[in-house]
């Protein structure tokens, strides 16, 4: 990310951008007030950070093992095997019942989760929840 002449350029990871936009939505009025203060060269008012009650989860490693089982490692160091055989329903996930397609699971470093060539992906929070239920 670069800042040149007041213009910010670069890329945010999609998940981080979601949180920035959420914060912007929550504090829109306060930001407008601070913008007015800037124009008047007045001191700015503090704006509270976005309160995240959960750690932002990322999958840091993944590997297809067998059948519909995938080994996952999360950024909080939780690692375990998740069985997705009961989660393959709906138009996006039904094709993954074909093991030759399911076995092509990969880690998407931009989304920080697992994806498949047909565009299917599962949220890290969902996968984390499955692992917690199985323990």
N, CA, C and O atoms as CSV, one atom per row, in Angstrom:
chain,resi,resn,atom,element,x,y,z
A,1,UNK,N,N,0.853,-1.166,0.000
A,1,UNK,CA,C,0.000,0.000,0.000
A,1,UNK,C,C,0.899,1.229,0.000
A,1,UNK,O,O,1.909,1.265,0.703
A,2,UNK,N,N,0.532,2.233,-0.787
A,2,UNK,CA,C,1.293,3.473,-0.837
A,2,UNK,C,C,0.369,4.656,-0.683
A,2,UNK,O,O,-0.793,4.617,-1.086
A,3,UNK,N,N,0.902,5.706,-0.095
A,3,UNK,CA,C,0.152,6.959,0.008
A,3,UNK,C,C,0.986,8.018,-0.695
A,3,UNK,O,O,2.105,8.321,-0.283
A,4,UNK,N,N,0.426,8.576,-1.764
A,4,UNK,CA,C,1.140,9.563,-2.554
A,4,UNK,C,C,0.203,10.738,-2.808
A,4,UNK,O,O,-0.857,10.564,-3.410
A,5,UNK,N,N,0.571,11.902,-2.366
A,5,UNK,CA,C,-0.222,13.119,-2.566
A,5,UNK,C,C,-1.652,12.970,-2.054
A,5,UNK,O,O,-2.593,13.479,-2.663
A,6,UNK,N,N,-1.807,12.270,-0.934
A,6,UNK,CA,C,-3.125,12.140,-0.333
A,6,UNK,C,C,-3.995,11.059,-0.937
A,6,UNK,O,O,-5.121,10.859,-0.481
A,7,UNK,N,N,-3.509,10.351,-1.953
A,7,UNK,CA,C,-4.277,9.278,-2.570
A,7,UNK,C,C,-3.696,7.955,-2.099
A,7,UNK,O,O,-2.490,7.721,-2.185
A,8,UNK,N,N,-4.568,7.101,-1.604
A,8,UNK,CA,C,-4.123,5.797,-1.132
A,8,UNK,C,C,-4.303,4.794,-2.260
A,8,UNK,O,O,-5.378,4.688,-2.851
A,9,UNK,N,N,-3.236,4.062,-2.549
A,9,UNK,CA,C,-3.300,3.032,-3.568
A,9,UNK,C,C,-2.814,1.728,-2.972
A,9,UNK,O,O,-2.009,1.724,-2.041
A,10,UNK,N,N,-3.297,0.636,-3.501
A,10,UNK,CA,C,-2.849,-0.673,-3.053
A,10,UNK,C,C,-4.009,-1.633,-2.963
A,10,UNK,O,O,-5.098,-1.358,-3.468
A,11,UNK,N,N,-3.777,-2.757,-2.321
A,11,UNK,CA,C,-4.807,-3.781,-2.174
A,11,UNK,C,C,-4.961,-4.150,-0.711
A,11,UNK,O,O,-3.974,-4.366,-0.008
A,12,UNK,N,N,-6.184,-4.221,-0.263
A,12,UNK,CA,C,-6.508,-4.778,1.038
A,12,UNK,C,C,-6.945,-6.214,0.789
A,12,UNK,O,O,-7.589,-6.491,-0.223
A,13,UNK,N,N,-6.614,-7.121,1.679
A,13,UNK,CA,C,-7.253,-8.436,1.586
A,13,UNK,C,C,-8.766,-8.230,1.711
A,13,UNK,O,O,-9.210,-7.355,2.454
A,14,UNK,N,N,-9.548,-9.018,0.999
A,14,UNK,CA,C,-11.004,-8.831,0.993
A,14,UNK,C,C,-11.604,-8.835,2.392
A,14,UNK,O,O,-12.501,-8.047,2.689
A,15,UNK,N,N,-11.109,-9.722,3.249
A,15,UNK,CA,C,-11.678,-9.814,4.597
A,15,UNK,C,C,-11.354,-8.568,5.411
A,15,UNK,O,O,-12.187,-8.111,6.194
A,16,UNK,N,N,-10.153,-8.009,5.239
A,16,UNK,CA,C,-9.784,-6.790,5.970
A,16,UNK,C,C,-10.611,-5.617,5.474
A,16,UNK,O,O,-11.068,-4.794,6.268
A,17,UNK,N,N,-10.806,-5.538,4.157
A,17,UNK,CA,C,-11.600,-4.463,3.581
A,17,UNK,C,C,-13.026,-4.499,4.119
A,17,UNK,O,O,-13.627,-3.452,4.360
A,18,UNK,N,N,-13.563,-5.688,4.305
A,18,UNK,CA,C,-14.913,-5.823,4.877
A,18,UNK,C,C,-14.981,-5.151,6.245
A,18,UNK,O,O,-15.963,-4.473,6.549
A,19,UNK,N,N,-13.949,-5.329,7.077
A,19,UNK,CA,C,-13.946,-4.731,8.408
A,19,UNK,C,C,-13.760,-3.216,8.339
A,19,UNK,O,O,-14.357,-2.484,9.128
A,20,UNK,N,N,-12.949,-2.747,7.416
A,20,UNK,CA,C,-12.768,-1.298,7.238
A,20,UNK,C,C,-14.097,-0.666,6.839
A,20,UNK,O,O,-14.479,0.375,7.373
A,21,UNK,N,N,-14.802,-1.297,5.899
A,21,UNK,CA,C,-16.087,-0.743,5.446
A,21,UNK,C,C,-17.140,-0.801,6.557
A,21,UNK,O,O,-17.982,0.091,6.662
A,22,UNK,N,N,-17.091,-1.839,7.377
A,22,UNK,CA,C,-18.007,-1.927,8.514
A,22,UNK,C,C,-17.738,-0.770,9.486
A,22,UNK,O,O,-18.672,-0.125,9.962
A,23,UNK,N,N,-16.451,-0.512,9.776
A,23,UNK,CA,C,-16.076,0.590,10.659
A,23,UNK,C,C,-16.526,1.924,10.063
A,23,UNK,O,O,-17.053,2.779,10.776
A,24,UNK,N,N,-16.319,2.100,8.761
A,24,UNK,CA,C,-16.741,3.327,8.079
A,24,UNK,C,C,-18.244,3.541,8.227
A,24,UNK,O,O,-18.693,4.656,8.494
A,25,UNK,N,N,-19.014,2.481,8.053
A,25,UNK,CA,C,-20.461,2.580,8.174
A,25,UNK,C,C,-20.879,2.955,9.598
A,25,UNK,O,O,-21.785,3.765,9.793
A,26,UNK,N,N,-20.216,2.364,10.583
A,26,UNK,CA,C,-20.553,2.641,11.985
A,26,UNK,C,C,-20.202,4.067,12.412
A,26,UNK,O,O,-20.864,4.636,13.280
A,27,UNK,N,N,-19.166,4.642,11.807
A,27,UNK,CA,C,-18.654,5.937,12.272
A,27,UNK,C,C,-18.726,7.026,11.205
A,27,UNK,O,O,-17.955,7.985,11.232
A,28,UNK,N,N,-19.645,6.873,10.281
A,28,UNK,CA,C,-19.766,7.827,9.176
A,28,UNK,C,C,-19.933,9.268,9.664
A,28,UNK,O,O,-19.243,10.170,9.189
A,29,UNK,N,N,-20.835,9.479,10.596
A,29,UNK,CA,C,-21.089,10.846,11.097
A,29,UNK,C,C,-19.858,11.420,11.806
A,29,UNK,O,O,-19.519,12.589,11.624
A,30,UNK,N,N,-19.201,10.597,12.605
A,30,UNK,CA,C,-17.999,11.063,13.310
A,30,UNK,C,C,-16.889,11.422,12.329
A,30,UNK,O,O,-16.145,12.380,12.538
A,31,UNK,N,N,-16.790,10.644,11.263
A,31,UNK,CA,C,-15.778,10.939,10.243
A,31,UNK,C,C,-16.073,12.258,9.534
A,31,UNK,O,O,-15.161,13.025,9.224
A,32,UNK,N,N,-17.357,12.513,9.280
A,32,UNK,CA,C,-17.726,13.793,8.655
A,32,UNK,C,C,-17.412,14.967,9.576
A,32,UNK,O,O,-16.947,16.012,9.121
A,33,UNK,N,N,-17.668,14.793,10.869
A,33,UNK,CA,C,-17.341,15.842,11.840
A,33,UNK,C,C,-15.838,16.089,11.846
A,33,UNK,O,O,-15.395,17.238,11.838
A,34,UNK,N,N,-15.049,15.011,11.859
A,34,UNK,CA,C,-13.592,15.176,11.844
A,34,UNK,C,C,-13.111,15.807,10.535
A,34,UNK,O,O,-12.151,16.577,10.536
A,35,UNK,N,N,-13.765,15.490,9.432
A,35,UNK,CA,C,-13.404,16.122,8.164
A,35,UNK,C,C,-13.611,17.633,8.255
A,35,UNK,O,O,-12.787,18.420,7.788
A,36,UNK,N,N,-14.721,18.015,8.861
A,36,UNK,CA,C,-14.989,19.449,9.063
A,36,UNK,C,C,-13.905,20.073,9.947
A,36,UNK,O,O,-13.425,21.168,9.655
A,37,UNK,N,N,-13.520,19.389,11.018
A,37,UNK,CA,C,-12.449,19.875,11.894
A,37,UNK,C,C,-11.140,20.029,11.106
A,37,UNK,O,O,-10.411,21.004,11.288
A,38,UNK,N,N,-10.854,19.069,10.240
A,38,UNK,CA,C,-9.627,19.158,9.410
A,38,UNK,C,C,-9.650,20.417,8.550
A,38,UNK,O,O,-8.663,21.148,8.467
A,39,UNK,N,N,-10.784,20.655,7.918
A,39,UNK,CA,C,-10.901,21.819,7.043
A,39,UNK,C,C,-10.724,23.121,7.819
A,39,UNK,O,O,-10.234,24.112,7.278
A,40,UNK,N,N,-11.124,23.111,9.084
A,40,UNK,CA,C,-11.003,24.302,9.927
A,40,UNK,C,C,-9.682,24.321,10.707
A,40,UNK,O,O,-9.432,25.226,11.503
A,41,UNK,N,N,-8.857,23.322,10.467
A,41,UNK,CA,C,-7.575,23.160,11.168
A,41,UNK,C,C,-7.773,23.098,12.690
A,41,UNK,O,O,-7.015,23.681,13.467
A,42,UNK,N,N,-8.814,22.375,13.073
A,42,UNK,CA,C,-9.129,22.170,14.486
A,42,UNK,C,C,-8.702,20.759,14.904
A,42,UNK,O,O,-8.542,19.878,14.059
A,43,UNK,N,N,-8.521,20.555,16.196
A,43,UNK,CA,C,-8.151,19.204,16.657
A,43,UNK,C,C,-9.238,18.185,16.318
A,43,UNK,O,O,-10.430,18.489,16.332
A,44,UNK,N,N,-8.798,16.995,16.022
A,44,UNK,CA,C,-9.738,15.917,15.684
A,44,UNK,C,C,-10.255,15.247,16.941
A,44,UNK,O,O,-9.588,15.241,17.976
A,45,UNK,N,N,-11.431,14.689,16.844
A,45,UNK,CA,C,-12.020,13.920,17.944
A,45,UNK,C,C,-11.640,12.448,17.754
A,45,UNK,O,O,-11.540,11.965,16.626
A,46,UNK,N,N,-11.434,11.750,18.859
A,46,UNK,CA,C,-11.128,10.324,18.787
A,46,UNK,C,C,-12.334,9.560,18.247
A,46,UNK,O,O,-13.484,9.891,18.539
A,47,UNK,N,N,-12.046,8.541,17.461
A,47,UNK,CA,C,-13.088,7.643,16.965
A,47,UNK,C,C,-12.717,6.239,17.417
A,47,UNK,O,O,-11.591,5.783,17.220
A,48,UNK,N,N,-13.680,5.567,18.022
A,48,UNK,CA,C,-13.430,4.232,18.572
A,48,UNK,C,C,-13.083,3.240,17.465
A,48,UNK,O,O,-13.609,3.322,16.355
A,49,UNK,N,N,-12.195,2.306,17.780
A,49,UNK,CA,C,-11.877,1.258,16.800
A,49,UNK,C,C,-13.045,0.282,16.676
A,49,UNK,O,O,-13.936,0.253,17.526
A,50,UNK,N,N,-13.030,-0.499,15.634
A,50,UNK,CA,C,-14.029,-1.544,15.464
A,50,UNK,C,C,-13.786,-2.611,16.518
A,50,UNK,O,O,-12.683,-3.147,16.629
A,51,UNK,N,N,-14.801,-2.911,17.277
A,51,UNK,CA,C,-14.676,-3.927,18.321
A,51,UNK,C,C,-14.939,-5.289,17.705
A,51,UNK,O,O,-16.065,-5.592,17.311
A,52,UNK,N,N,-13.924,-6.091,17.623
A,52,UNK,CA,C,-14.074,-7.446,17.128
A,52,UNK,C,C,-14.098,-8.382,18.321
A,52,UNK,O,O,-13.150,-8.432,19.104
A,53,UNK,N,N,-15.185,-9.118,18.454
A,53,UNK,CA,C,-15.297,-10.023,19.589
A,53,UNK,C,C,-14.592,-11.342,19.311
A,53,UNK,O,O,-14.280,-12.090,20.238
A,54,UNK,N,N,-14.346,-11.625,18.064
A,54,UNK,CA,C,-13.667,-12.862,17.698
A,54,UNK,C,C,-12.373,-12.538,16.973
A,54,UNK,O,O,-12.245,-11.492,16.338
A,55,UNK,N,N,-11.439,-13.427,17.074
A,55,UNK,CA,C,-10.224,-13.310,16.285
A,55,UNK,C,C,-10.607,-13.486,14.822
A,55,UNK,O,O,-11.440,-14.331,14.496
A,56,UNK,N,N,-10.015,-12.707,13.955
A,56,UNK,CA,C,-10.269,-12.898,12.529
A,56,UNK,C,C,-9.553,-14.178,12.126
A,56,UNK,O,O,-8.325,-14.257,12.162
A,57,UNK,N,N,-10.331,-15.168,11.747
A,57,UNK,CA,C,-9.766,-16.477,11.441
A,57,UNK,C,C,-9.267,-16.552,10.012
A,57,UNK,O,O,-9.895,-16.043,9.084
A,58,UNK,N,N,-8.123,-17.197,9.858
A,58,UNK,CA,C,-7.551,-17.459,8.548
A,58,UNK,C,C,-7.115,-18.910,8.528
A,58,UNK,O,O,-6.606,-19.422,9.525
A,59,UNK,N,N,-7.307,-19.565,7.418
A,59,UNK,CA,C,-6.724,-20.883,7.238
A,59,UNK,C,C,-5.334,-20.659,6.669
A,59,UNK,O,O,-5.171,-19.975,5.659
A,60,UNK,N,N,-4.341,-21.234,7.316
A,60,UNK,CA,C,-2.960,-21.016,6.887
A,60,UNK,C,C,-2.395,-22.199,6.109
A,60,UNK,O,O,-1.376,-22.068,5.431
A,61,UNK,N,N,-3.049,-23.352,6.205
A,61,UNK,CA,C,-2.599,-24.517,5.453
A,61,UNK,C,C,-3.764,-25.488,5.336
A,61,UNK,O,O,-4.631,-25.542,6.208
A,62,UNK,N,N,-3.777,-26.254,4.252
A,62,UNK,CA,C,-4.846,-27.222,4.027
A,62,UNK,C,C,-4.339,-28.320,3.105
A,62,UNK,O,O,-3.504,-28.095,2.229
A,63,UNK,N,N,-4.879,-29.532,3.335
A,63,UNK,CA,C,-4.493,-30.649,2.484
A,63,UNK,C,C,-5.629,-31.659,2.430
A,63,UNK,O,O,-6.173,-32.050,3.462
A,64,UNK,N,N,-5.986,-32.083,1.208
A,64,UNK,CA,C,-6.971,-33.148,1.058
A,64,UNK,C,C,-6.328,-34.445,1.525
A,64,UNK,O,O,-5.199,-34.755,1.143
A,65,UNK,N,N,-7.043,-35.205,2.350
A,65,UNK,CA,C,-6.505,-36.463,2.855
A,65,UNK,C,C,-7.103,-37.654,2.120
A,65,UNK,O,O,-6.406,-38.372,1.403
A,66,UNK,N,N,-8.402,-37.854,2.306
A,66,UNK,CA,C,-9.116,-38.943,1.638
A,66,UNK,C,C,-10.601,-38.651,1.712
A,66,UNK,O,O,-11.054,-37.854,2.534
A,67,UNK,N,N,-11.345,-39.303,0.850
A,67,UNK,CA,C,-12.790,-39.098,0.799
A,67,UNK,C,C,-13.092,-37.596,0.856
A,67,UNK,O,O,-12.601,-36.829,0.028
A,68,UNK,N,N,-13.905,-37.181,1.841
A,68,UNK,CA,C,-14.273,-35.765,1.955
A,68,UNK,C,C,-13.601,-35.123,3.169
A,68,UNK,O,O,-14.127,-34.187,3.771
A,69,UNK,N,N,-12.443,-35.643,3.506
A,69,UNK,CA,C,-11.708,-35.154,4.675
A,69,UNK,C,C,-10.563,-34.253,4.240
A,69,UNK,O,O,-9.797,-34.561,3.327
A,70,UNK,N,N,-10.482,-33.116,4.944
A,70,UNK,CA,C,-9.440,-32.124,4.665
A,70,UNK,C,C,-8.766,-31.775,5.990
A,70,UNK,O,O,-9.432,-31.504,6.989
A,71,UNK,N,N,-7.439,-31.787,5.979
A,71,UNK,CA,C,-6.678,-31.320,7.135
A,71,UNK,C,C,-6.543,-29.807,7.014
A,71,UNK,O,O,-6.157,-29.293,5.964
A,72,UNK,N,N,-6.863,-29.098,8.092
A,72,UNK,CA,C,-6.808,-27.634,8.106
A,72,UNK,C,C,-5.939,-27.146,9.254
A,72,UNK,O,O,-5.899,-27.755,10.323
A,73,UNK,N,N,-5.250,-26.052,9.019
A,73,UNK,CA,C,-4.520,-25.359,10.081
A,73,UNK,C,C,-4.957,-23.896,10.046
A,73,UNK,O,O,-4.987,-23.269,8.987
A,74,UNK,N,N,-5.298,-23.360,11.229
A,74,UNK,CA,C,-5.762,-21.986,11.364
A,74,UNK,C,C,-4.668,-21.100,11.945
A,74,UNK,O,O,-3.682,-21.586,12.499
A,75,UNK,N,N,-4.859,-19.797,11.810
A,75,UNK,CA,C,-3.875,-18.834,12.303
A,75,UNK,C,C,-3.746,-18.812,13.827
A,75,UNK,O,O,-2.803,-18.211,14.343
A,76,UNK,N,N,-4.654,-19.441,14.556
A,76,UNK,CA,C,-4.511,-19.539,16.010
A,76,UNK,C,C,-3.857,-20.866,16.402
A,76,UNK,O,O,-3.865,-21.250,17.572
A,77,UNK,N,N,-3.294,-21.560,15.412
A,77,UNK,CA,C,-2.587,-22.835,15.556
A,77,UNK,C,C,-3.483,-24.046,15.766
A,77,UNK,O,O,-2.972,-25.151,15.952
A,78,UNK,N,N,-4.810,-23.878,15.741
A,78,UNK,CA,C,-5.684,-25.043,15.750
A,78,UNK,C,C,-5.474,-25.780,14.433
A,78,UNK,O,O,-5.488,-25.172,13.363
A,79,UNK,N,N,-5.282,-27.074,14.518
A,79,UNK,CA,C,-5.212,-27.887,13.317
A,79,UNK,C,C,-5.917,-29.194,13.589
A,79,UNK,O,O,-5.797,-29.775,14.668
A,80,UNK,N,N,-6.657,-29.649,12.589
A,80,UNK,CA,C,-7.420,-30.880,12.742
A,80,UNK,C,C,-7.981,-31.270,11.383
A,80,UNK,O,O,-7.810,-30.563,10.390
A,81,UNK,N,N,-8.647,-32.398,11.368
A,81,UNK,CA,C,-9.249,-32.921,10.147
A,81,UNK,C,C,-10.745,-32.659,10.195
A,81,UNK,O,O,-11.406,-32.968,11.187
A,82,UNK,N,N,-11.271,-32.094,9.129
A,82,UNK,CA,C,-12.705,-31.848,9.029
A,82,UNK,C,C,-13.274,-32.762,7.944
A,82,UNK,O,O,-12.698,-32.909,6.866
A,83,UNK,N,N,-14.420,-33.372,8.256
A,83,UNK,CA,C,-15.126,-34.220,7.289
A,83,UNK,C,C,-16.265,-33.397,6.711
A,83,UNK,O,O,-17.200,-33.036,7.426
A,84,UNK,N,N,-16.190,-33.100,5.425
A,84,UNK,CA,C,-17.186,-32.229,4.783
A,84,UNK,C,C,-18.276,-33.012,4.047
A,84,UNK,O,O,-19.047,-32.426,3.287
A,85,UNK,N,N,-18.348,-34.321,4.264
A,85,UNK,CA,C,-19.306,-35.150,3.521
A,85,UNK,C,C,-20.757,-34.714,3.724
A,85,UNK,O,O,-21.574,-34.872,2.817
A,86,UNK,N,N,-21.091,-34.176,4.884
A,86,UNK,CA,C,-22.473,-33.764,5.159
A,86,UNK,C,C,-22.738,-32.306,4.778
A,86,UNK,O,O,-23.852,-31.813,4.957
A,87,UNK,N,N,-21.720,-31.615,4.252
A,87,UNK,CA,C,-21.853,-30.187,3.946
A,87,UNK,C,C,-21.985,-29.919,2.441
A,87,UNK,O,O,-22.064,-28.766,2.019
A,88,UNK,N,N,-22.007,-30.982,1.640
A,88,UNK,CA,C,-21.989,-30.820,0.181
A,88,UNK,C,C,-23.398,-30.849,-0.401
A,88,UNK,O,O,-23.789,-31.802,-1.076
A,89,UNK,N,N,-24.142,-29.798,-0.131
A,89,UNK,CA,C,-25.483,-29.671,-0.681
A,89,UNK,C,C,-25.650,-28.273,-1.258
A,89,UNK,O,O,-24.903,-27.359,-0.909
A,90,UNK,N,N,-26.611,-28.110,-2.124
A,90,UNK,CA,C,-26.820,-26.836,-2.814
A,90,UNK,C,C,-26.074,-26.819,-4.137
A,90,UNK,O,O,-25.156,-27.610,-4.354
A,91,UNK,N,N,-26.471,-25.920,-5.012
A,91,UNK,CA,C,-25.945,-25.912,-6.384
A,91,UNK,C,C,-24.437,-25.715,-6.468
A,91,UNK,O,O,-23.812,-26.213,-7.404
A,92,UNK,N,N,-23.841,-25.013,-5.527
A,92,UNK,CA,C,-22.394,-24.775,-5.578
A,92,UNK,C,C,-21.606,-25.973,-5.052
A,92,UNK,O,O,-20.501,-26.241,-5.523
A,93,UNK,N,N,-22.164,-26.690,-4.085
A,93,UNK,CA,C,-21.419,-27.746,-3.414
A,93,UNK,C,C,-21.752,-29.162,-3.895
A,93,UNK,O,O,-20.945,-30.073,-3.710
A,94,UNK,N,N,-22.928,-29.366,-4.512
A,94,UNK,CA,C,-23.293,-30.693,-5.027
A,94,UNK,C,C,-22.227,-31.267,-5.958
A,94,UNK,O,O,-21.914,-32.453,-5.852
A,95,UNK,N,N,-21.649,-30.457,-6.883
A,95,UNK,CA,C,-20.623,-31.024,-7.773
A,95,UNK,C,C,-19.409,-31.575,-7.023
A,95,UNK,O,O,-18.683,-32.413,-7.558
A,96,UNK,N,N,-19.183,-31.115,-5.795
A,96,UNK,CA,C,-18.029,-31.575,-5.027
A,96,UNK,C,C,-18.203,-32.994,-4.487
A,96,UNK,O,O,-17.276,-33.555,-3.902
A,97,UNK,N,N,-19.394,-33.576,-4.682
A,97,UNK,CA,C,-19.583,-34.981,-4.310
A,97,UNK,C,C,-18.748,-35.884,-5.216
A,97,UNK,O,O,-18.473,-37.035,-4.878
A,98,UNK,N,N,-18.349,-35.350,-6.371
A,98,UNK,CA,C,-17.411,-36.046,-7.256
A,98,UNK,C,C,-16.024,-35.902,-6.626
A,98,UNK,O,O,-15.461,-34.808,-6.591
A,99,UNK,N,N,-15.482,-37.011,-6.130
A,99,UNK,CA,C,-14.208,-36.950,-5.405
A,99,UNK,C,C,-13.062,-36.419,-6.252
A,99,UNK,O,O,-12.108,-35.853,-5.718
A,100,UNK,N,N,-13.146,-36.596,-7.579
A,100,UNK,CA,C,-12.065,-36.061,-8.424
A,100,UNK,C,C,-12.068,-34.535,-8.393
A,100,UNK,O,O,-11.012,-33.919,-8.536
A,101,UNK,N,N,-13.227,-33.916,-8.210
A,101,UNK,CA,C,-13.303,-32.456,-8.062
A,101,UNK,C,C,-13.003,-32.055,-6.623
A,101,UNK,O,O,-12.246,-31.115,-6.382
A,102,UNK,N,N,-13.605,-32.778,-5.654
A,102,UNK,CA,C,-13.389,-32.436,-4.246
A,102,UNK,C,C,-11.904,-32.464,-3.898
A,102,UNK,O,O,-11.424,-31.610,-3.153
A,103,UNK,N,N,-11.184,-33.434,-4.429
A,103,UNK,CA,C,-9.767,-33.592,-4.078
A,103,UNK,C,C,-8.894,-32.452,-4.599
A,103,UNK,O,O,-7.716,-32.365,-4.252
A,104,UNK,N,N,-9.465,-31.577,-5.434
A,104,UNK,CA,C,-8.718,-30.424,-5.952
A,104,UNK,C,C,-8.806,-29.208,-5.019
A,104,UNK,O,O,-8.481,-28.089,-5.415
A,105,UNK,N,N,-9.244,-29.439,-3.789
A,105,UNK,CA,C,-9.323,-28.357,-2.809
A,105,UNK,C,C,-7.956,-27.692,-2.680
A,105,UNK,O,O,-6.921,-28.358,-2.712
A,106,UNK,N,N,-7.972,-26.362,-2.534
A,106,UNK,CA,C,-6.708,-25.641,-2.377
A,106,UNK,C,C,-6.925,-24.471,-1.422
A,106,UNK,O,O,-8.054,-24.036,-1.194
A,107,UNK,N,N,-5.834,-23.979,-0.877
A,107,UNK,CA,C,-5.867,-22.804,-0.018
A,107,UNK,C,C,-5.781,-21.561,-0.891
A,107,UNK,O,O,-4.844,-21.411,-1.675
A,108,UNK,N,N,-6.752,-20.675,-0.757
A,108,UNK,CA,C,-6.731,-19.397,-1.473
A,108,UNK,C,C,-6.180,-18.359,-0.499
A,108,UNK,O,O,-6.841,-17.999,0.475
A,109,UNK,N,N,-4.978,-17.886,-0.767
A,109,UNK,CA,C,-4.324,-16.971,0.175
A,109,UNK,C,C,-4.966,-15.588,0.198
A,109,UNK,O,O,-4.761,-14.839,1.153
A,110,UNK,N,N,-5.731,-15.232,-0.820
A,110,UNK,CA,C,-6.415,-13.939,-0.801
A,110,UNK,C,C,-7.677,-14.007,0.058
A,110,UNK,O,O,-8.004,-13.060,0.773
A,111,UNK,N,N,-8.376,-15.128,-0.020
A,111,UNK,CA,C,-9.592,-15.300,0.776
A,111,UNK,C,C,-9.303,-15.901,2.150
A,111,UNK,O,O,-10.158,-15.865,3.034
A,112,UNK,N,N,-8.107,-16.449,2.332
A,112,UNK,CA,C,-7.709,-17.089,3.588
A,112,UNK,C,C,-8.602,-18.263,3.951
A,112,UNK,O,O,-8.890,-18.501,5.124
A,113,UNK,N,N,-9.039,-18.998,2.927
A,113,UNK,CA,C,-9.860,-20.172,3.159
A,113,UNK,C,C,-9.651,-21.166,2.026
A,113,UNK,O,O,-8.858,-20.927,1.116
A,114,UNK,N,N,-10.369,-22.284,2.090
A,114,UNK,CA,C,-10.240,-23.293,1.047
A,114,UNK,C,C,-11.250,-23.029,-0.067
A,114,UNK,O,O,-12.362,-22.556,0.170
A,115,UNK,N,N,-10.827,-23.350,-1.288
A,115,UNK,CA,C,-11.672,-23.166,-2.468
A,115,UNK,C,C,-11.505,-24.368,-3.389
A,115,UNK,O,O,-10.605,-25.190,-3.215
A,116,UNK,N,N,-12.390,-24.446,-4.363
A,116,UNK,CA,C,-12.344,-25.490,-5.378
A,116,UNK,C,C,-12.414,-24.844,-6.758
A,116,UNK,O,O,-12.833,-23.693,-6.883
A,117,UNK,N,N,-12.009,-25.571,-7.790
A,117,UNK,CA,C,-11.999,-25.004,-9.149
A,117,UNK,C,C,-13.366,-24.524,-9.658
A,117,UNK,O,O,-13.422,-23.678,-10.551
A,118,UNK,N,N,-14.459,-25.048,-9.108
A,118,UNK,CA,C,-15.785,-24.608,-9.559
A,118,UNK,C,C,-16.227,-23.302,-8.890
A,118,UNK,O,O,-17.342,-22.834,-9.122
A,119,UNK,N,N,-15.349,-22.707,-8.054
A,119,UNK,CA,C,-15.672,-21.435,-7.393
A,119,UNK,C,C,-16.223,-21.589,-5.989
A,119,UNK,O,O,-16.433,-20.594,-5.296
A,120,UNK,N,N,-16.460,-22.813,-5.560
A,120,UNK,CA,C,-16.980,-23.035,-4.203
A,120,UNK,C,C,-15.907,-22.693,-3.173
A,120,UNK,O,O,-14.718,-22.930,-3.389
A,121,UNK,N,N,-16.344,-22.138,-2.065
A,121,UNK,CA,C,-15.448,-21.903,-0.928
A,121,UNK,C,C,-16.274,-21.962,0.349
A,121,UNK,O,O,-17.491,-21.780,0.330
A,122,UNK,N,N,-15.602,-22.213,1.437
A,122,UNK,CA,C,-16.252,-22.261,2.743
A,122,UNK,C,C,-15.560,-21.274,3.671
A,122,UNK,O,O,-14.331,-21.214,3.721
A,123,UNK,N,N,-16.348,-20.508,4.398
A,123,UNK,CA,C,-15.802,-19.496,5.307
A,123,UNK,C,C,-14.979,-20.157,6.404
A,123,UNK,O,O,-15.360,-21.206,6.923
A,124,UNK,N,N,-13.842,-19.543,6.760
A,124,UNK,CA,C,-13.031,-20.100,7.846
A,124,UNK,C,C,-13.814,-20.262,9.146
A,124,UNK,O,O,-13.599,-21.229,9.877
A,125,UNK,N,N,-14.711,-19.336,9.442
A,125,UNK,CA,C,-15.500,-19.400,10.674
A,125,UNK,C,C,-16.392,-20.648,10.691
A,125,UNK,O,O,-16.546,-21.301,11.723
A,126,UNK,N,N,-16.976,-20.967,9.524
A,126,UNK,CA,C,-17.819,-22.156,9.401
A,126,UNK,C,C,-16.983,-23.413,9.647
A,126,UNK,O,O,-17.381,-24.291,10.412
A,127,UNK,N,N,-15.829,-23.489,8.995
A,127,UNK,CA,C,-14.958,-24.653,9.138
A,127,UNK,C,C,-14.452,-24.793,10.575
A,127,UNK,O,O,-14.377,-25.901,11.105
A,128,UNK,N,N,-14.109,-23.674,11.197
A,128,UNK,CA,C,-13.646,-23.667,12.592
A,128,UNK,C,C,-14.746,-24.216,13.496
A,128,UNK,O,O,-14.485,-25.010,14.399
A,129,UNK,N,N,-15.976,-23.784,13.240
A,129,UNK,CA,C,-17.123,-24.255,14.011
A,129,UNK,C,C,-17.311,-25.763,13.870
A,129,UNK,O,O,-17.616,-26.441,14.851
A,130,UNK,N,N,-17.133,-26.291,12.667
A,130,UNK,CA,C,-17.238,-27.736,12.459
A,130,UNK,C,C,-16.192,-28.479,13.282
A,130,UNK,O,O,-16.483,-29.514,13.881
A,131,UNK,N,N,-14.983,-27.947,13.307
A,131,UNK,CA,C,-13.911,-28.584,14.081
A,131,UNK,C,C,-14.226,-28.546,15.572
A,131,UNK,O,O,-13.983,-29.520,16.285
A,132,UNK,N,N,-14.756,-27.443,16.039
A,132,UNK,CA,C,-15.081,-27.328,17.465
A,132,UNK,C,C,-16.209,-28.288,17.853
A,132,UNK,O,O,-16.201,-28.853,18.947
A,133,UNK,N,N,-17.182,-28.468,16.947
A,133,UNK,CA,C,-18.303,-29.394,17.220
A,133,UNK,C,C,-17.829,-30.834,17.314
A,133,UNK,O,O,-18.382,-31.629,18.074
A,134,UNK,N,N,-16.798,-31.168,16.535
A,134,UNK,CA,C,-16.319,-32.560,16.495
A,134,UNK,C,C,-15.402,-32.900,17.657
A,134,UNK,O,O,-15.052,-34.066,17.840
A,135,UNK,N,N,-15.003,-31.906,18.448
A,135,UNK,CA,C,-14.065,-32.176,19.563
A,135,UNK,C,C,-14.795,-32.478,20.846
A,135,UNK,O,O,-14.162,-32.726,21.872
